[in-house]
Amino acid sequence: MGKTIIQSVLFSMAVIVIYFGIQIGWGMYQTMNYVPDVIKAYETVGYLESKVSFGVIGSPTDWAGQLALLFVAGVAAFFALRWIFRTIKR
Protein backbone atom coordinates (compact mmCIF):
# COMPACT_ATOMS: atom_id res chain seq x y z
CA MET A 1 0.00 0.00 0.00
CA GLY A 2 2.85 2.38 0.82
CA LYS A 3 4.42 1.84 -2.61
CA THR A 4 1.14 2.75 -4.30
CA ILE A 5 0.82 5.97 -2.32
CA ILE A 6 4.39 6.99 -3.14
CA GLN A 7 3.79 6.25 -6.82
CA SER A 8 0.58 8.27 -6.87
CA VAL A 9 2.27 11.23 -5.15
CA LEU A 10 5.15 11.12 -7.63
CA PHE A 11 2.70 10.90 -10.53
CA SER A 12 0.78 13.90 -9.16
CA MET A 13 3.98 15.91 -8.78
CA ALA A 14 4.89 15.05 -12.37
CA VAL A 15 1.45 16.26 -13.52
CA ILE A 16 1.95 19.54 -11.63
CA VAL A 17 5.45 20.07 -13.07
CA ILE A 18 4.24 19.33 -16.60
CA TYR A 19 1.24 21.66 -16.18
CA PHE A 20 3.31 24.60 -14.98
CA GLY A 21 6.03 23.82 -17.53
CA ILE A 22 3.48 24.10 -20.31
CA GLN A 23 2.17 27.36 -18.83
CA ILE A 24 5.67 28.84 -18.62
CA GLY A 25 6.61 27.60 -22.09
CA TRP A 26 3.44 29.03 -23.64
CA GLY A 27 4.07 32.38 -21.94
CA MET A 28 7.64 32.46 -23.23
CA TYR A 29 6.45 31.58 -26.74
CA GLN A 30 3.87 34.36 -26.71
CA THR A 31 6.39 36.86 -25.35
CA MET A 32 9.01 36.03 -27.98
CA ASN A 33 6.53 36.19 -30.86
CA TYR A 34 4.70 39.36 -29.78
CA VAL A 35 4.57 42.00 -32.49
CA PRO A 36 3.12 45.36 -31.40
CA ASP A 37 0.49 46.81 -33.69
CA VAL A 38 0.33 50.59 -33.61
CA ILE A 39 -2.98 50.84 -35.46
CA LYS A 40 -4.87 48.44 -33.18
CA ALA A 41 -3.30 49.97 -30.06
CA TYR A 42 -5.59 53.00 -30.32
CA GLU A 43 -8.70 50.80 -30.12
CA THR A 44 -7.94 49.89 -26.49
CA VAL A 45 -7.04 53.39 -25.28
CA GLY A 46 -10.59 54.08 -24.06
CA TYR A 47 -10.67 50.83 -22.13
CA LEU A 48 -7.26 51.43 -20.59
CA GLU A 49 -8.22 54.95 -19.50
CA SER A 50 -11.47 53.88 -17.83
CA LYS A 51 -10.48 50.59 -16.16
CA VAL A 52 -7.92 50.58 -13.36
CA SER A 53 -7.13 47.55 -11.20
CA PHE A 54 -6.08 48.12 -7.61
CA GLY A 55 -4.70 45.49 -5.28
CA VAL A 56 -3.51 42.00 -5.90
CA ILE A 57 -4.87 40.33 -9.01
CA GLY A 58 -3.85 36.78 -8.02
CA SER A 59 -3.92 35.63 -4.42
CA PRO A 60 -1.96 32.85 -2.70
CA THR A 61 -5.20 30.95 -2.09
CA ASP A 62 -5.71 30.75 -5.86
CA TRP A 63 -2.31 29.10 -6.22
CA ALA A 64 -2.91 26.75 -3.30
CA GLY A 65 -6.30 25.75 -4.65
CA GLN A 66 -4.87 25.17 -8.10
CA LEU A 67 -2.05 23.01 -6.71
CA ALA A 68 -4.46 21.02 -4.54
CA LEU A 69 -6.81 20.45 -7.46
CA LEU A 70 -3.97 19.33 -9.73
CA PHE A 71 -2.66 17.03 -7.00
CA VAL A 72 -6.03 15.37 -6.45
CA ALA A 73 -6.54 15.08 -10.22
CA GLY A 74 -3.12 13.48 -10.56
CA VAL A 75 -3.85 10.93 -7.85
CA ALA A 76 -7.23 10.15 -9.42
CA ALA A 77 -5.65 9.79 -12.86
CA PHE A 78 -2.98 7.48 -11.44
CA PHE A 79 -5.52 5.16 -9.83
CA ALA A 80 -7.77 5.25 -12.91
CA LEU A 81 -4.89 4.35 -15.24
CA ARG A 82 -3.72 1.67 -12.83
CA TRP A 83 -7.20 0.14 -12.76
CA ILE A 84 -7.49 0.30 -16.57
CA PHE A 85 -4.14 -1.38 -17.15
CA ARG A 86 -4.92 -4.09 -14.59
CA THR A 87 -8.26 -4.88 -16.25
CA ILE A 88 -6.63 -4.99 -19.70
CA LYS A 89 -3.93 -7.37 -18.44
CA ARG A 90 -6.50 -9.92 -17.27
C-alpha positions in Angstrom: 0.0 0.0 0.0 2.9 2.4 0.8 4.4 1.8 -2.6 1.1 2.7 -4.3 0.8 6.0 -2.3 4.4 7.0 -3.1 3.8 6.3 -6.8 0.6 8.3 -6.9 2.3 11.2 -5.1 5.2 11.1 -7.6 2.7 10.9 -10.5 0.8 13.9 -9.2 4.0 15.9 -8.8 4.9 15.1 -12.4 1.4 16.3 -13.5 1.9 19.5 -11.6 5.4 20.1 -13.1 4.2 19.3 -16.6 1.2 21.7 -16.2 3.3 24.6 -15.0 6.0 23.8 -17.5 3.5 24.1 -20.3 2.2 27.4 -18.8 5.7 28.8 -18.6 6.6 27.6 -22.1 3.4 29.0 -23.6 4.1 32.4 -21.9 7.6 32.5 -23.2 6.5 31.6 -26.7 3.9 34.4 -26.7 6.4 36.9 -25.4 9.0 36.0 -28.0 6.5 36.2 -30.9 4.7 39.4 -29.8 4.6 42.0 -32.5 3.1 45.4 -31.4 0.5 46.8 -33.7 0.3 50.6 -33.6 -3.0 50.8 -35.5 -4.9 48.4 -33.2 -3.3 50.0 -30.1 -5.6 53.0 -30.3 -8.7 50.8 -30.1 -7.9 49.9 -26.5 -7.0 53.4 -25.3 -10.6 54.1 -24.1 -10.7 50.8 -22.1 -7.3 51.4 -20.6 -8.2 55.0 -19.5 -11.5 53.9 -17.8 -10.5 50.6 -16.2 -7.9 50.6 -13.4 -7.1 47.6 -11.2 -6.1 48.1 -7.6 -4.7 45.5 -5.3 -3.5 42.0 -5.9 -4.9 40.3 -9.0 -3.8 36.8 -8.0 -3.9 35.6 -4.4 -2.0 32.8 -2.7 -5.2 31.0 -2.1 -5.7 30.7 -5.9 -2.3 29.1 -6.2 -2.9 26.8 -3.3 -6.3 25.7 -4.6 -4.9 25.2 -8.1 -2.1 23.0 -6.7 -4.5 21.0 -4.5 -6.8 20.4 -7.5 -4.0 19.3 -9.7 -2.7 17.0 -7.0 -6.0 15.4 -6.5 -6.5 15.1 -10.2 -3.1 13.5 -10.6 -3.8 10.9 -7.8 -7.2 10.2 -9.4 -5.6 9.8 -12.9 -3.0 7.5 -11.4 -5.5 5.2 -9.8 -7.8 5.2 -12.9 -4.9 4.4 -15.2 -3.7 1.7 -12.8 -7.2 0.1 -12.8 -7.5 0.3 -16.6 -4.1 -1.4 -17.1 -4.9 -4.1 -14.6 -8.3 -4.9 -16.2 -6.6 -5.0 -19.7 -3.9 -7.4 -18.4 -6.5 -9.9 -17.3 
